[in-house]
């Protein structure tokens, strides 16, 4: 017991020594000066700002293009401006027609009522070229068979009647794709019209007819069989390009193929020079036409030389001269003057 008490007293003494040493160290550290805290800086009063306005599309430049008629290809919305960011302003129905008078560079069209429509849903309506026959403002044509009348130049337009084969039709315009506008404002395909009074070809001439029509197809024209004034075996007319009027008398004379070549030569010269009688032909356009057919369309087989069954006498002019052949070569090369 006595030893235990001694150990406890020694431990207490050691602890006391440690505490005294720590107290001495603390008294050697100077007191920390009280930190001075600066007062907070005053906050600046915020300047009121207005909310940013929503951005507007830049104003598109609309170019005036004159009034033109367009066809709507599918149901489509219209807008108050040239783009879908503008307010919707109605719609258009497929196959309807609209008139436009302005367009933007990115393909929006302005209609005459001020609305806009995307040009991807429009297509141009062919404008018929005015026709005239001499001093007459209209041209008389005939239906070769029953033909539909439509409100516009194409089968996509509504049918509004028909004309029976053999019926006389007054037309005043033609589109580039061969639709004729009647004087009543209807349209009929040129496939079913002839610039000559149609004549039925008898079965006795079936073989000659087939030969002539096959030759015409080779040369890119269509035969319209007719009855022409005496002395005229064929005709070509600018109001009916791509077709040739051939007198049925040539079938009996077996000269229909030659007549087709001559009239097809008129078409070829017209296609090159814009006239069947170019200046290079002088006053010998028919002779130059014969020379052209003889050189480039399969030959005339004596039609330009010896008389065949009186046909040369009927046409009333002689064979081509060397000068006529030179003129035909010039036309072939595109030199029309």
C-alpha positions as a Markdown table, in Angstrom:
| # | Residue | x | y | z |
|---|---|---|---|---|
| 1 | Unk | 0.0 | 0.0 | 0.0 |
| 2 | Unk | 2.8 | 2.3 | 0.9 |
| 3 | Unk | 4.5 | 1.8 | -2.5 |
| 4 | Unk | 1.3 | 2.4 | -4.4 |
| 5 | Unk | 0.7 | 5.7 | -2.7 |
| 6 | Unk | 4.2 | 6.8 | -3.5 |
| 7 | Unk | 3.7 | 6.1 | -7.2 |
| 8 | Unk | 0.4 | 8.1 | -7.2 |
| 9 | Unk | 2.1 | 11.1 | -5.5 |
| 10 | Unk | 4.9 | 11.1 | -8.0 |
| 11 | Unk | 2.5 | 11.0 | -11.0 |
| 12 | Unk | 0.5 | 13.9 | -9.6 |
| 13 | Unk | 3.7 | 15.9 | -9.1 |
| 14 | Unk | 4.8 | 15.3 | -12.7 |
| 15 | Unk | 1.4 | 16.4 | -14.0 |
| 16 | Unk | 1.6 | 19.6 | -12.0 |
| 17 | Unk | 5.0 | 20.3 | -13.5 |
| 18 | Unk | 3.6 | 19.9 | -17.0 |
| 19 | Unk | 0.7 | 22.2 | -16.4 |
| 20 | Unk | 3.0 | 24.9 | -14.9 |
| 21 | Unk | 5.2 | 24.8 | -18.0 |
| 22 | Unk | 2.2 | 25.2 | -20.3 |
| 23 | Unk | 1.0 | 28.2 | -18.3 |
| 24 | Unk | 4.4 | 29.8 | -18.6 |
| 25 | Unk | 4.4 | 29.5 | -22.4 |
| 26 | Unk | 1.0 | 31.0 | -22.6 |
| 27 | Unk | 2.0 | 34.1 | -20.7 |
| 28 | Unk | 4.9 | 34.7 | -23.1 |
| 29 | Unk | 2.5 | 35.1 | -26.2 |
| 30 | Unk | 1.3 | 38.8 | -26.6 |
| 31 | Unk | -2.3 | 39.4 | -26.7 |
| 32 | Unk | -3.7 | 39.6 | -30.3 |
| 33 | Unk | -4.8 | 43.0 | -31.2 |
| 34 | Unk | -8.5 | 43.3 | -32.0 |
| 35 | Unk | -8.9 | 43.4 | -35.7 |
| 36 | Unk | -10.6 | 46.4 | -37.2 |
| 37 | Unk | -13.4 | 45.5 | -39.7 |
| 38 | Unk | -14.0 | 48.1 | -42.4 |
| 39 | Unk | -17.7 | 48.9 | -42.9 |
| 40 | Unk | -19.2 | 47.4 | -46.0 |
| 41 | Unk | -19.1 | 49.5 | -49.2 |
| 42 | Unk | -22.5 | 50.8 | -50.3 |
| 43 | Unk | -24.1 | 48.9 | -53.2 |
| 44 | Unk | -24.7 | 50.9 | -56.3 |
| 45 | Unk | -28.3 | 51.5 | -57.2 |
| 46 | Unk | -29.1 | 49.3 | -60.3 |
| 47 | Unk | -30.1 | 51.3 | -63.4 |
| 48 | Unk | -33.4 | 50.0 | -64.7 |
| 49 | Unk | -33.2 | 48.4 | -68.1 |
| 50 | Unk | -36.0 | 47.4 | -70.5 |
| 51 | Unk | -36.4 | 43.8 | -71.5 |
| 52 | Unk | -34.8 | 43.0 | -75.0 |
| 53 | Unk | -37.3 | 43.0 | -77.8 |
| 54 | Unk | -37.7 | 39.8 | -79.8 |
| 55 | Unk | -35.6 | 39.8 | -82.9 |
| 56 | Unk | -37.4 | 40.4 | -86.2 |
| 57 | Unk | -36.5 | 38.8 | -89.5 |
| 58 | Unk | -34.6 | 41.2 | -91.8 |
| 59 | Unk | -36.9 | 42.9 | -94.3 |
| 60 | Unk | -36.7 | 40.9 | -97.6 |
| 61 | Unk | -36.4 | 42.8 | -100.8 |
| 62 | Unk | -39.4 | 42.1 | -103.1 |
| 63 | Unk | -38.7 | 42.7 | -106.7 |
| 64 | Unk | -41.5 | 43.7 | -109.0 |
| 65 | Unk | -41.9 | 41.2 | -111.8 |
| 66 | Unk | -45.1 | 42.3 | -113.5 |
| 67 | Unk | -48.3 | 40.4 | -113.2 |
| 68 | Unk | -47.9 | 36.7 | -114.0 |
| 69 | Unk | -50.3 | 33.7 | -113.6 |
| 70 | Unk | -49.0 | 30.8 | -111.6 |
| 71 | Unk | -50.6 | 27.4 | -110.9 |
| 72 | Unk | -50.6 | 26.0 | -107.3 |
| 73 | Unk | -49.2 | 22.5 | -107.3 |
| 74 | Unk | -50.4 | 21.4 | -103.8 |
| 75 | Unk | -52.4 | 22.9 | -100.9 |
| 76 | Unk | -50.2 | 25.5 | -99.3 |
| 77 | Unk | -50.4 | 28.2 | -96.6 |
| 78 | Unk | -49.9 | 31.9 | -97.4 |
| 79 | Unk | -48.4 | 34.5 | -95.1 |
| 80 | Unk | -48.3 | 38.3 | -94.4 |
| 81 | Unk | -44.7 | 38.4 | -95.4 |
| 82 | Unk | -42.1 | 36.4 | -97.3 |
| 83 | Unk | -41.4 | 33.6 | -94.8 |
| 84 | Unk | -43.0 | 31.3 | -92.3 |
| 85 | Unk | -42.0 | 33.6 | -89.4 |
| 86 | Unk | -44.7 | 35.9 | -90.5 |
| 87 | Unk | -48.4 | 35.5 | -89.6 |
| 88 | Unk | -50.3 | 32.9 | -91.6 |
| 89 | Unk | -52.8 | 34.6 | -93.9 |
| 90 | Unk | -54.9 | 31.8 | -95.4 |
| 91 | Unk | -54.2 | 29.1 | -97.8 |
| 92 | Unk | -54.3 | 28.1 | -101.5 |
| 93 | Unk | -55.9 | 25.0 | -103.0 |
| 94 | Unk | -54.0 | 22.6 | -105.3 |
| 95 | Unk | -54.6 | 23.2 | -109.1 |
| 96 | Unk | -55.9 | 26.7 | -108.5 |
| 97 | Unk | -54.3 | 29.7 | -110.3 |
| 98 | Unk | -53.0 | 32.8 | -108.6 |
| 99 | Unk | -51.6 | 36.1 | -110.0 |
| 100 | Unk | -48.3 | 37.3 | -108.6 |
| 101 | Unk | -46.5 | 40.6 | -109.1 |
| 102 | Unk | -43.3 | 40.3 | -107.0 |
| 103 | Unk | -40.7 | 37.8 | -105.9 |
| 104 | Unk | -37.8 | 37.7 | -103.4 |
| 105 | Unk | -34.3 | 36.3 | -104.0 |
| 106 | Unk | -35.1 | 33.3 | -101.8 |
| 107 | Unk | -38.1 | 32.1 | -103.8 |
| 108 | Unk | -41.2 | 33.7 | -102.2 |
| 109 | Unk | -43.8 | 35.2 | -104.4 |
| 110 | Unk | -46.1 | 38.2 | -103.6 |
| 111 | Unk | -49.6 | 37.8 | -104.8 |
| 112 | Unk | -51.5 | 40.8 | -106.1 |
| 113 | Unk | -53.6 | 40.8 | -102.9 |
| 114 | Unk | -50.4 | 41.3 | -100.9 |
| 115 | Unk | -50.1 | 37.8 | -99.4 |
| 116 | Unk | -46.9 | 35.7 | -99.9 |
| 117 | Unk | -46.5 | 32.1 | -100.9 |
| 118 | Unk | -43.4 | 29.9 | -101.2 |
| 119 | Unk | -42.5 | 29.4 | -104.9 |
| 120 | Unk | -41.7 | 25.7 | -104.3 |
| 121 | Unk | -45.5 | 25.2 | -104.5 |
| 122 | Unk | -46.1 | 27.2 | -107.7 |
| 123 | Unk | -45.4 | 26.6 | -111.4 |
| 124 | Unk | -45.6 | 28.9 | -114.3 |
| 125 | Unk | -48.7 | 28.7 | -116.5 |
| 126 | Unk | -47.6 | 28.8 | -120.2 |
| 127 | Unk | -48.6 | 32.1 | -121.8 |
| 128 | Unk | -49.9 | 31.5 | -125.3 |
| 129 | Unk | -48.2 | 33.3 | -128.1 |
| 130 | Unk | -50.5 | 35.4 | -130.2 |
| 131 | Unk | -51.4 | 34.0 | -133.6 |
| 132 | Unk | -52.5 | 35.7 | -136.7 |
| 133 | Unk | -53.2 | 34.6 | -140.2 |
| 134 | Unk | -52.3 | 37.5 | -142.5 |
| 135 | Unk | -54.4 | 40.5 | -141.4 |
| 136 | Unk | -56.9 | 38.3 | -139.5 |
| 137 | Unk | -56.4 | 38.3 | -135.7 |
| 138 | Unk | -57.6 | 34.7 | -135.4 |
| 139 | Unk | -56.6 | 31.5 | -137.1 |
| 140 | Unk | -59.1 | 28.9 | -138.4 |
| 141 | Unk | -58.2 | 25.3 | -137.5 |
| 142 | Unk | -60.1 | 22.0 | -137.6 |
| 143 | Unk | -60.4 | 19.2 | -135.1 |
| 144 | Unk | -59.0 | 16.0 | -136.6 |
| 145 | Unk | -61.0 | 13.9 | -134.1 |
| 146 | Unk | -63.0 | 14.6 | -131.0 |
| 147 | Unk | -60.9 | 16.7 | -128.7 |
| 148 | Unk | -61.4 | 17.9 | -125.1 |
| 149 | Unk | -61.6 | 21.6 | -124.2 |
| 150 | Unk | -60.0 | 22.6 | -120.9 |
| 151 | Unk | -59.8 | 25.7 | -118.8 |
| 152 | Unk | -56.0 | 25.8 | -119.1 |
| 153 | Unk | -53.2 | 24.6 | -121.4 |
| 154 | Unk | -52.8 | 21.0 | -120.1 |
| 155 | Unk | -54.6 | 17.8 | -119.1 |
| 156 | Unk | -54.2 | 18.8 | -115.5 |
| 157 | Unk | -56.8 | 21.5 | -116.0 |
| 158 | Unk | -60.5 | 20.8 | -115.8 |
| 159 | Unk | -62.3 | 19.6 | -118.8 |
| 160 | Unk | -65.1 | 21.9 | -119.9 |
| 161 | Unk | -66.4 | 20.3 | -123.0 |
| 162 | Unk | -65.2 | 18.9 | -126.3 |
| 163 | Unk | -65.2 | 19.6 | -130.1 |
| 164 | Unk | -66.2 | 16.8 | -132.6 |
| 165 | Unk | -63.8 | 15.8 | -135.3 |
| 166 | Unk | -64.1 | 17.9 | -138.4 |
| 167 | Unk | -65.3 | 20.9 | -136.4 |
| 168 | Unk | -63.9 | 24.3 | -137.3 |
| 169 | Unk | -62.1 | 25.9 | -134.3 |
| 170 | Unk | -61.1 | 29.6 | -134.1 |
| 171 | Unk | -57.8 | 30.0 | -132.1 |
| 172 | Unk | -55.8 | 33.1 | -131.2 |
| 173 | Unk | -52.9 | 31.8 | -129.2 |
| 174 | Unk | -50.5 | 28.8 | -128.9 |
| 175 | Unk | -48.2 | 27.8 | -126.0 |
| 176 | Unk | -44.7 | 26.5 | -126.5 |
| 177 | Unk | -45.9 | 22.9 | -125.6 |
| 178 | Unk | -48.6 | 23.0 | -128.4 |
| 179 | Unk | -51.8 | 23.9 | -126.6 |
| 180 | Unk | -54.1 | 26.3 | -128.6 |
| 181 | Unk | -56.3 | 28.9 | -127.0 |
| 182 | Unk | -59.7 | 29.3 | -128.6 |
| 183 | Unk | -61.3 | 32.7 | -129.0 |
| 184 | Unk | -63.6 | 31.7 | -126.1 |
| 185 | Unk | -60.6 | 31.3 | -123.8 |
| 186 | Unk | -60.6 | 27.5 | -123.7 |
| 187 | Unk | -57.6 | 25.3 | -124.6 |
| 188 | Unk | -57.3 | 22.3 | -126.9 |
| 189 | Unk | -54.2 | 20.2 | -127.6 |
| 190 | Unk | -52.6 | 20.8 | -131.0 |
| 191 | Unk | -52.4 | 17.0 | -131.3 |
| 192 | Unk | -56.0 | 17.1 | -132.4 |
| 193 | Unk | -56.0 | 20.2 | -134.6 |
| 194 | Unk | -55.1 | 20.7 | -138.2 |
| 195 | Unk | -54.4 | 23.9 | -140.0 |
| 196 | Unk | -56.0 | 22.3 | -143.1 |
| 197 | Unk | -59.4 | 20.9 | -143.7 |
| 198 | Unk | -59.1 | 17.2 | -142.9 |
| 199 | Unk | -59.7 | 14.7 | -145.7 |
| 200 | Unk | -60.2 | 11.0 | -145.1 |
| 201 | Unk | -57.7 | 8.8 | -146.9 |
| 202 | Unk | -59.3 | 5.8 | -148.7 |
| 203 | Unk | -58.2 | 2.2 | -148.0 |
| 204 | Unk | -56.8 | 2.0 | -151.6 |
| 205 | Unk | -54.0 | 4.4 | -150.5 |
| 206 | Unk | -53.1 | 2.6 | -147.2 |
| 207 | Unk | -49.6 | 1.6 | -148.3 |
| 208 | Unk | -48.6 | 5.0 | -149.7 |
| 209 | Unk | -50.1 | 6.7 | -146.7 |
| 210 | Unk | -48.0 | 4.4 | -144.3 |
| 211 | Unk | -44.9 | 5.2 | -146.3 |
| 212 | Unk | -45.5 | 9.0 | -146.2 |
| 213 | Unk | -46.4 | 9.0 | -142.5 |
| 214 | Unk | -43.3 | 6.9 | -141.6 |
| 215 | Unk | -41.1 | 9.3 | -143.5 |
| 216 | Unk | -42.7 | 12.3 | -141.7 |
| 217 | Unk | -42.1 | 10.6 | -138.4 |
| 218 | Unk | -38.4 | 10.2 | -139.3 |
| 219 | Unk | -38.2 | 13.8 | -140.2 |
| 220 | Unk | -40.0 | 15.0 | -137.0 |
| 221 | Unk | -43.2 | 16.2 | -138.5 |
| 222 | Unk | -46.8 | 15.0 | -138.6 |
| 223 | Unk | -48.9 | 14.7 | -141.8 |
| 224 | Unk | -52.3 | 16.3 | -142.1 |
| 225 | Unk | -54.0 | 14.9 | -145.1 |
| 226 | Unk | -56.1 | 17.5 | -147.0 |
| 227 | Unk | -57.2 | 18.8 | -150.3 |
| 228 | Unk | -55.2 | 21.8 | -151.5 |
| 229 | Unk | -55.8 | 24.1 | -154.4 |
| 230 | Unk | -54.7 | 22.9 | -157.8 |
| 231 | Unk | -51.0 | 23.2 | -158.3 |
| 232 | Unk | -50.2 | 22.8 | -154.6 |
| 233 | Unk | -49.2 | 19.4 | -153.4 |
| 234 | Unk | -48.1 | 20.4 | -149.9 |
| 235 | Unk | -48.0 | 23.3 | -147.4 |
| 236 | Unk | -46.2 | 24.3 | -144.2 |
| 237 | Unk | -47.7 | 27.0 | -141.9 |
| 238 | Unk | -45.9 | 28.7 | -139.0 |
| 239 | Unk | -49.2 | 28.7 | -137.1 |
| 240 | Unk | -49.0 | 24.9 | -137.0 |
| 241 | Unk | -45.3 | 24.0 | -136.6 |
| 242 | Unk | -44.4 | 20.4 | -136.6 |
| 243 | Unk | -47.2 | 19.5 | -139.0 |
| 244 | Unk | -47.3 | 19.5 | -142.8 |
| 245 | Unk | -50.4 | 19.6 | -145.0 |
| 246 | Unk | -50.2 | 17.1 | -147.9 |
| 247 | Unk | -52.7 | 16.8 | -150.7 |
| 248 | Unk | -54.2 | 13.3 | -151.0 |
| 249 | Unk | -53.6 | 13.6 | -154.7 |
| 250 | Unk | -49.9 | 12.8 | -154.0 |
| 251 | Unk | -50.9 | 9.3 | -152.8 |
| 252 | Unk | -52.3 | 8.4 | -156.2 |
| 253 | Unk | -49.2 | 9.8 | -157.9 |
| 254 | Unk | -46.9 | 8.0 | -155.4 |
| 255 | Unk | -45.1 | 11.3 | -154.6 |
| 256 | Unk | -46.3 | 11.8 | -151.1 |
| 257 | Unk | -42.9 | 11.0 | -149.6 |
| 258 | Unk | -41.3 | 13.6 | -151.7 |
| 259 | Unk | -43.9 | 16.2 | -150.8 |
| 260 | Unk | -43.3 | 15.4 | -147.1 |
| 261 | Unk | -39.6 | 15.9 | -147.5 |
| 262 | Unk | -40.1 | 19.3 | -149.2 |
| 263 | Unk | -42.4 | 20.5 | -146.4 |
| 264 | Unk | -40.2 | 19.1 | -143.7 |
| 265 | Unk | -37.4 | 21.1 | -145.2 |
| 266 | Unk | -39.5 | 24.2 | -144.7 |
| 267 | Unk | -39.7 | 23.3 | -141.0 |
| 268 | Unk | -36.0 | 22.7 | -140.8 |
| 269 | Unk | -35.2 | 26.0 | -142.4 |
| 270 | Unk | -37.7 | 27.8 | -140.1 |
| 271 | Unk | -36.1 | 26.2 | -137.1 |
| 272 | Unk | -32.7 | 27.5 | -138.1 |
| 273 | Unk | -33.5 | 30.9 | -139.4 |
| 274 | Unk | -36.9 | 31.8 | -137.9 |
| 275 | Unk | -38.4 | 32.1 | -141.3 |
| 276 | Unk | -39.0 | 29.6 | -144.2 |
| 277 | Unk | -37.7 | 32.3 | -146.6 |
| 278 | Unk | -34.3 | 33.5 | -145.2 |
| 279 | Unk | -32.5 | 36.3 | -147.0 |
| 280 | Unk | -29.8 | 33.9 | -148.3 |
| 281 | Unk | -32.5 | 32.3 | -150.4 |
| 282 | Unk | -33.3 | 35.6 | -152.1 |
| 283 | Unk | -36.5 | 35.1 | -154.1 |
| 284 | Unk | -36.0 | 31.4 | -154.6 |
| 285 | Unk | -37.1 | 30.0 | -151.2 |
| 286 | Unk | -39.0 | 27.1 | -152.8 |
| 287 | Unk | -36.0 | 26.1 | -154.9 |
| 288 | Unk | -33.6 | 26.4 | -151.9 |
| 289 | Unk | -36.1 | 24.3 | -149.9 |
| 290 | Unk | -36.0 | 21.6 | -152.6 |
| 291 | Unk | -32.2 | 21.7 | -152.5 |
| 292 | Unk | -32.2 | 21.4 | -148.7 |
| 293 | Unk | -34.4 | 18.3 | -148.9 |
| 294 | Unk | -32.3 | 16.8 | -151.6 |
| 295 | Unk | -29.1 | 17.3 | -149.7 |
| 296 | Unk | -30.1 | 16.7 | -146.1 |
| 297 | Unk | -33.5 | 15.0 | -145.8 |
| 298 | Unk | -33.1 | 11.9 | -148.0 |
| 299 | Unk | -33.1 | 13.2 | -151.5 |
| 300 | Unk | -35.8 | 14.2 | -153.9 |
| 301 | Unk | -35.3 | 11.3 | -156.4 |
| 302 | Unk | -35.8 | 13.3 | -159.5 |
| 303 | Unk | -38.5 | 15.6 | -158.1 |
| 304 | Unk | -36.0 | 18.4 | -158.5 |
| 305 | Unk | -35.1 | 17.3 | -161.9 |
| 306 | Unk | -37.2 | 15.4 | -164.4 |
| 307 | Unk | -41.0 | 15.8 | -164.1 |
| 308 | Unk | -42.7 | 12.9 | -162.2 |
| 309 | Unk | -46.3 | 12.3 | -163.3 |
| 310 | Unk | -46.7 | 16.0 | -164.0 |
| 311 | Unk | -45.9 | 17.0 | -160.4 |
| 312 | Unk | -43.1 | 19.3 | -161.3 |
| 313 | Unk | -45.4 | 21.1 | -163.7 |
| 314 | Unk | -48.0 | 21.4 | -161.0 |
| 315 | Unk | -45.7 | 23.2 | -158.5 |
| 316 | Unk | -44.8 | 25.7 | -161.1 |
| 317 | Unk | -41.1 | 26.1 | -160.6 |
| 318 | Unk | -38.0 | 24.5 | -161.9 |
| 319 | Unk | -35.2 | 22.5 | -160.3 |
| 320 | Unk | -32.7 | 24.0 | -158.0 |
| 321 | Unk | -29.6 | 25.7 | -159.4 |
| 322 | Unk | -26.0 | 25.4 | -158.0 |
| 323 | Unk | -26.7 | 28.7 | -156.3 |
| 324 | Unk | -29.7 | 27.2 | -154.6 |
| 325 | Unk | -27.6 | 24.3 | -153.3 |
| 326 | Unk | -25.0 | 26.7 | -152.0 |
| 327 | Unk | -27.8 | 28.6 | -150.1 |
| 328 | Unk | -29.1 | 25.4 | -148.7 |
| 329 | Unk | -25.7 | 24.5 | -147.4 |
| 330 | Unk | -25.4 | 28.0 | -145.8 |
| 331 | Unk | -28.7 | 27.5 | -144.0 |
| 332 | Unk | -27.5 | 24.1 | -142.8 |
| 333 | Unk | -24.4 | 25.8 | -141.3 |
| 334 | Unk | -26.6 | 28.5 | -139.6 |
| 335 | Unk | -25.8 | 31.3 | -142.1 |
| 336 | Unk | -29.2 | 32.6 | -143.0 |
| 337 | Unk | -28.3 | 36.0 | -144.5 |
